[in-house]
Amino acid sequence: MDPFLKLFAFAHAYTAAAVEPRKRDEGQTMAEYSVALTIITIAVITAISLLSGKVVDTISAVADVLPGS
């Protein structure tokens, strides 16, 4: 066997054994979920409050056009 190949195989085995596999954090934690939920809730409340006047006006305009009003 080639000495260079032996050295490479030894180095590879040594580094593979020396390095612990790192834990991978997959998914979100509860804190991240709560932050995301808070931001989404604030955005929805802001959008509803900004659009509420226009929505009421639009519903009233459609109701005025409908027969029987």
A tleap script that builds the chain and sets N, CA, C and O, in Angstrom:
source leaprc.protein.ff14SB
mol = sequence {
  NMET ASP PRO PHE LEU LYS LEU PHE ALA PHE
  ALA HIE ALA TYR THR ALA ALA ALA VAL GLU
  PRO ARG LYS ARG ASP GLU GLY GLN THR MET
  ALA GLU TYR SER VAL ALA LEU THR ILE ILE
  THR ILE ALA VAL ILE THR ALA ILE SER LEU
  LEU SER GLY LYS VAL VAL ASP THR ILE SER
  ALA VAL ALA ASP VAL LEU PRO GLY CSER
}
set mol.1.N position { 0.850 -1.173 0.000 }
set mol.1.CA position { 0.000 0.000 0.000 }
set mol.1.C position { 0.899 1.241 0.000 }
set mol.1.O position { 1.950 1.255 0.641 }
set mol.2.N position { 0.491 2.239 -0.696 }
set mol.2.CA position { 1.253 3.481 -0.820 }
set mol.2.C position { 1.328 4.182 0.545 }
set mol.2.O position { 0.304 4.304 1.216 }
set mol.3.N position { 2.516 4.649 0.975 }
set mol.3.CA position { 2.645 5.316 2.269 }
set mol.3.C position { 1.787 6.583 2.364 }
set mol.3.O position { 1.258 6.905 3.428 }
set mol.4.N position { 1.658 7.293 1.244 }
set mol.4.CA position { 0.836 8.498 1.258 }
set mol.4.C position { -0.629 8.141 1.503 }
set mol.4.O position { -1.329 8.853 2.223 }
set mol.5.N position { -1.092 7.053 0.914 }
set mol.5.CA position { -2.463 6.599 1.099 }
set mol.5.C position { -2.697 6.165 2.541 }
set mol.5.O position { -3.759 6.418 3.111 }
set mol.6.N position { -1.687 5.501 3.133 }
set mol.6.CA position { -1.789 5.109 4.540 }
set mol.6.C position { -1.888 6.338 5.439 }
set mol.6.O position { -2.698 6.377 6.365 }
set mol.7.N position { -1.058 7.341 5.156 }
set mol.7.CA position { -1.085 8.572 5.930 }
set mol.7.C position { -2.432 9.274 5.808 }
set mol.7.O position { -2.982 9.767 6.793 }
set mol.8.N position { -2.948 9.312 4.601 }
set mol.8.CA position { -4.249 9.940 4.378 }
set mol.8.C position { -5.347 9.202 5.135 }
set mol.8.O position { -6.200 9.830 5.763 }
set mol.9.N position { -5.330 7.874 5.078 }
set mol.9.CA position { -6.343 7.077 5.771 }
set mol.9.C position { -6.238 7.273 7.283 }
set mol.9.O position { -7.254 7.382 7.969 }
set mol.10.N position { -5.001 7.317 7.805 }
set mol.10.CA position { -4.811 7.545 9.231 }
set mol.10.C position { -5.328 8.925 9.638 }
set mol.10.O position { -6.043 9.060 10.631 }
set mol.11.N position { -4.961 9.946 8.862 }
set mol.11.CA position { -5.394 11.308 9.181 }
set mol.11.C position { -6.915 11.415 9.137 }
set mol.11.O position { -7.520 12.077 9.980 }
set mol.12.N position { -7.520 10.771 8.168 }
set mol.12.CA position { -8.976 10.816 8.039 }
set mol.12.C position { -9.641 10.138 9.236 }
set mol.12.O position { -10.588 10.678 9.808 }
set mol.13.N position { -9.158 8.977 9.609 }
set mol.13.CA position { -9.728 8.243 10.738 }
set mol.13.C position { -9.516 9.007 12.042 }
set mol.13.O position { -10.406 9.054 12.892 }
set mol.14.N position { -8.336 9.606 12.195 }
set mol.14.CA position { -8.033 10.347 13.420 }
set mol.14.C position { -8.941 11.564 13.564 }
set mol.14.O position { -9.498 11.796 14.637 }
set mol.15.N position { -9.094 12.343 12.493 }
set mol.15.CA position { -9.932 13.544 12.576 }
set mol.15.C position { -11.400 13.185 12.712 }
set mol.15.O position { -12.150 13.901 13.376 }
set mol.16.N position { -11.826 12.092 12.098 }
set mol.16.CA position { -13.226 11.689 12.210 }
set mol.16.C position { -13.543 11.252 13.629 }
set mol.16.O position { -14.643 11.501 14.122 }
set mol.17.N position { -12.590 10.602 14.293 }
set mol.17.CA position { -12.816 10.150 15.664 }
set mol.17.C position { -12.702 11.303 16.651 }
set mol.17.O position { -13.358 11.290 17.692 }
set mol.18.N position { -11.881 12.298 16.339 }
set mol.18.CA position { -11.645 13.404 17.263 }
set mol.18.C position { -12.781 14.415 17.267 }
set mol.18.O position { -13.043 15.062 18.281 }
set mol.19.N position { -13.441 14.545 16.152 }
set mol.19.CA position { -14.503 15.542 16.048 }
set mol.19.C position { -15.826 14.900 16.425 }
set mol.19.O position { -16.271 13.946 15.788 }
set mol.20.N position { -16.450 15.433 17.466 }
set mol.20.CA position { -17.755 14.913 17.865 }
set mol.20.C position { -18.814 15.418 16.894 }
set mol.20.O position { -18.755 16.558 16.432 }
set mol.21.N position { -19.750 14.589 16.602 }
set mol.21.CA position { -20.837 15.095 15.759 }
set mol.21.C position { -21.613 16.173 16.513 }
set mol.21.O position { -21.978 15.994 17.675 }
set mol.22.N position { -21.851 17.252 15.858 }
set mol.22.CA position { -22.569 18.364 16.484 }
set mol.22.C position { -24.059 18.096 16.455 }
set mol.22.O position { -24.589 17.523 15.502 }
set mol.23.N position { -24.721 18.519 17.512 }
set mol.23.CA position { -26.174 18.410 17.541 }
set mol.23.C position { -26.752 19.482 16.637 }
set mol.23.O position { -26.299 20.626 16.631 }
set mol.24.N position { -27.736 19.099 15.892 }
set mol.24.CA position { -28.395 20.068 15.016 }
set mol.24.C position { -29.704 20.475 15.658 }
set mol.24.O position { -30.528 19.631 16.012 }
set mol.25.N position { -29.887 21.768 15.802 }
set mol.25.CA position { -31.161 22.265 16.309 }
set mol.25.C position { -32.093 22.422 15.128 }
set mol.25.O position { -31.910 23.291 14.277 }
set mol.26.N position { -33.082 21.575 15.095 }
set mol.26.CA position { -34.046 21.648 14.014 }
set mol.26.C position { -35.374 22.080 14.596 }
set mol.26.O position { -35.760 21.647 15.681 }
set mol.27.N position { -36.066 22.930 13.876 }
set mol.27.CA position { -37.351 23.403 14.343 }
set mol.27.C position { -37.192 24.606 15.254 }
set mol.27.O position { -36.089 25.090 15.506 }
set mol.28.N position { -38.311 25.058 15.726 }
set mol.28.CA position { -38.310 26.251 16.569 }
set mol.28.C position { -38.556 25.863 18.017 }
set mol.28.O position { -39.211 24.864 18.314 }
set mol.29.N position { -38.016 26.676 18.903 }
set mol.29.CA position { -38.287 26.483 20.321 }
set mol.29.C position { -39.568 27.226 20.670 }
set mol.29.O position { -40.101 27.978 19.854 }
set mol.30.N position { -40.049 27.016 21.863 }
set mol.30.CA position { -41.286 27.685 22.288 }
set mol.30.C position { -41.107 29.201 22.320 }
set mol.30.O position { -42.045 29.937 22.013 }
set mol.31.N position { -39.927 29.672 22.682 }
set mol.31.CA position { -39.688 31.114 22.713 }
set mol.31.C position { -39.774 31.703 21.308 }
set mol.31.O position { -40.339 32.780 21.117 }
set mol.32.N position { -39.218 31.003 20.331 }
set mol.32.CA position { -39.293 31.491 18.951 }
set mol.32.C position { -40.724 31.477 18.442 }
set mol.32.O position { -41.141 32.387 17.726 }
set mol.33.N position { -41.489 30.432 18.816 }
set mol.33.CA position { -42.896 30.388 18.430 }
set mol.33.C position { -43.670 31.561 19.041 }
set mol.33.O position { -44.504 32.167 18.368 }
set mol.34.N position { -43.402 31.881 20.300 }
set mol.34.CA position { -44.132 32.966 20.941 }
set mol.34.C position { -43.779 34.316 20.322 }
set mol.34.O position { -44.651 35.173 20.180 }
set mol.35.N position { -42.520 34.517 19.952 }
set mol.35.CA position { -42.132 35.762 19.288 }
set mol.35.C position { -42.806 35.869 17.926 }
set mol.35.O position { -43.319 36.929 17.566 }
set mol.36.N position { -42.806 34.776 17.168 }
set mol.36.CA position { -43.452 34.786 15.850 }
set mol.36.C position { -44.944 35.034 15.986 }
set mol.36.O position { -45.513 35.802 15.210 }
set mol.37.N position { -45.589 34.397 16.957 }
set mol.37.CA position { -47.020 34.586 17.170 }
set mol.37.C position { -47.336 36.014 17.587 }
set mol.37.O position { -48.345 36.573 17.156 }
set mol.38.N position { -46.497 36.609 18.411 }
set mol.38.CA position { -46.704 37.999 18.830 }
set mol.38.C position { -46.611 38.945 17.646 }
set mol.38.O position { -47.442 39.842 17.504 }
set mol.39.N position { -45.620 38.759 16.803 }
set mol.39.CA position { -45.453 39.631 15.635 }
set mol.39.C position { -46.625 39.478 14.676 }
set mol.39.O position { -47.127 40.471 14.150 }
set mol.40.N position { -47.067 38.246 14.444 }
set mol.40.CA position { -48.205 38.019 13.553 }
set mol.40.C position { -49.467 38.632 14.130 }
set mol.40.O position { -50.249 39.234 13.396 }
set mol.41.N position { -49.680 38.489 15.433 }
set mol.41.CA position { -50.867 39.060 16.082 }
set mol.41.C position { -50.881 40.577 15.971 }
set mol.41.O position { -51.922 41.164 15.674 }
set mol.42.N position { -49.751 41.215 16.204 }
set mol.42.CA position { -49.671 42.678 16.090 }
set mol.42.C position { -49.946 43.111 14.655 }
set mol.42.O position { -50.639 44.104 14.432 }
set mol.43.N position { -49.410 42.378 13.678 }
set mol.43.CA position { -49.637 42.721 12.274 }
set mol.43.C position { -51.109 42.585 11.898 }
set mol.43.O position { -51.651 43.433 11.188 }
set mol.44.N position { -51.751 41.529 12.367 }
set mol.44.CA position { -53.174 41.319 12.048 }
set mol.44.C position { -54.037 42.381 12.702 }
set mol.44.O position { -54.941 42.915 12.058 }
set mol.45.N position { -53.785 42.700 13.962 }
set mol.45.CA position { -54.572 43.729 14.648 }
set mol.45.C position { -54.379 45.086 13.980 }
set mol.45.O position { -55.336 45.844 13.821 }
set mol.46.N position { -53.139 45.393 13.586 }
set mol.46.CA position { -52.877 46.658 12.897 }
set mol.46.C position { -53.599 46.708 11.559 }
set mol.46.O position { -54.204 47.727 11.222 }
set mol.47.N position { -53.546 45.634 10.798 }
set mol.47.CA position { -54.215 45.604 9.498 }
set mol.47.C position { -55.720 45.736 9.643 }
set mol.47.O position { -56.358 46.456 8.875 }
set mol.48.N position { -56.294 45.048 10.621 }
set mol.48.CA position { -57.747 45.138 10.829 }
set mol.48.C position { -58.143 46.547 11.249 }
set mol.48.O position { -59.145 47.078 10.770 }
set mol.49.N position { -57.373 47.150 12.132 }
set mol.49.CA position { -57.731 48.498 12.584 }
set mol.49.C position { -57.570 49.527 11.473 }
set mol.49.O position { -58.347 50.479 11.395 }
set mol.50.N position { -56.573 49.347 10.612 }
set mol.50.CA position { -56.388 50.297 9.507 }
set mol.50.C position { -57.451 50.114 8.418 }
set mol.50.O position { -57.859 51.084 7.781 }
set mol.51.N position { -57.890 48.892 8.208 }
set mol.51.CA position { -58.838 48.616 7.133 }
set mol.51.C position { -60.295 48.590 7.582 }
set mol.51.O position { -61.183 48.489 6.736 }
set mol.52.N position { -60.569 48.677 8.869 }
set mol.52.CA position { -61.938 48.506 9.350 }
set mol.52.C position { -62.892 49.548 8.776 }
set mol.52.O position { -64.022 49.213 8.420 }
set mol.53.N position { -62.463 50.796 8.679 }
set mol.53.CA position { -63.326 51.843 8.131 }
set mol.53.C position { -63.663 51.583 6.676 }
set mol.53.O position { -64.815 51.746 6.273 }
set mol.54.N position { -62.704 51.190 5.896 }
set mol.54.CA position { -62.938 50.909 4.476 }
set mol.54.C position { -63.821 49.679 4.291 }
set mol.54.O position { -64.660 49.645 3.391 }
set mol.55.N position { -63.635 48.680 5.133 }
set mol.55.CA position { -64.451 47.475 5.033 }
set mol.55.C position { -65.905 47.799 5.332 }
set mol.55.O position { -66.797 47.333 4.624 }
set mol.56.N position { -66.160 48.586 6.361 }
set mol.56.CA position { -67.531 48.976 6.706 }
set mol.56.C position { -68.143 49.788 5.569 }
set mol.56.O position { -69.300 49.569 5.210 }
set mol.57.N position { -67.385 50.720 5.000 }
set mol.57.CA position { -67.891 51.521 3.882 }
set mol.57.C position { -68.212 50.649 2.671 }
set mol.57.O position { -69.228 50.860 2.009 }
set mol.58.N position { -67.363 49.680 2.379 }
set mol.58.CA position { -67.576 48.795 1.234 }
set mol.58.C position { -68.797 47.908 1.447 }
set mol.58.O position { -69.591 47.710 0.527 }
set mol.59.N position { -68.949 47.377 2.649 }
set mol.59.CA position { -70.129 46.547 2.935 }
set mol.59.C position { -71.395 47.380 2.845 }
set mol.59.O position { -72.415 46.902 2.349 }
set mol.60.N position { -71.344 48.613 3.315 }
set mol.60.CA position { -72.517 49.488 3.222 }
set mol.60.C position { -72.848 49.809 1.776 }
set mol.60.O position { -74.020 49.848 1.401 }
set mol.61.N position { -71.822 50.042 0.953 }
set mol.61.CA position { -72.058 50.335 -0.473 }
set mol.61.C position { -72.666 49.129 -1.177 }
set mol.61.O position { -73.566 49.289 -2.003 }
set mol.62.N position { -72.197 47.937 -0.869 }
set mol.62.CA position { -72.754 46.726 -1.482 }
set mol.62.C position { -74.170 46.509 -0.994 }
set mol.62.O position { -75.034 46.123 -1.781 }
set mol.63.N position { -74.433 46.746 0.279 }
set mol.63.CA position { -75.788 46.577 0.825 }
set mol.63.C position { -76.766 47.567 0.194 }
set mol.63.O position { -77.935 47.235 -0.004 }
set mol.64.N position { -76.308 48.764 -0.119 }
set mol.64.CA position { -77.173 49.771 -0.759 }
set mol.64.C position { -77.536 49.371 -2.178 }
set mol.64.O position { -78.613 49.723 -2.658 }
set mol.65.N position { -76.650 48.633 -2.866 }
set mol.65.CA position { -76.895 48.225 -4.238 }
set mol.65.C position { -77.848 47.028 -4.299 }
set mol.65.O position { -78.606 46.882 -5.258 }
set mol.66.N position { -77.808 46.194 -3.298 }
set mol.66.CA position { -78.643 44.997 -3.291 }
set mol.66.C position { -80.127 45.359 -3.223 }
set mol.66.O position { -80.501 46.317 -2.547 }
set mol.67.N position { -80.971 44.595 -3.921 }
set mol.67.CA position { -82.408 44.874 -3.857 }
set mol.67.C position { -82.955 44.531 -2.467 }
set mol.67.O position { -82.461 43.628 -1.792 }
set mol.68.N position { -83.939 45.242 -2.079 }
set mol.68.CA position { -84.584 45.000 -0.800 }
set mol.68.C position { -83.988 45.807 0.334 }
set mol.68.O position { -84.343 45.596 1.494 }
set mol.69.N position { -83.089 46.726 0.022 }
set mol.69.CA position { -82.476 47.518 1.095 }
set mol.69.C position { -83.321 48.720 1.383 }
set mol.69.O position { -82.981 49.519 2.256 }
savepdb mol mol.pdb
quit
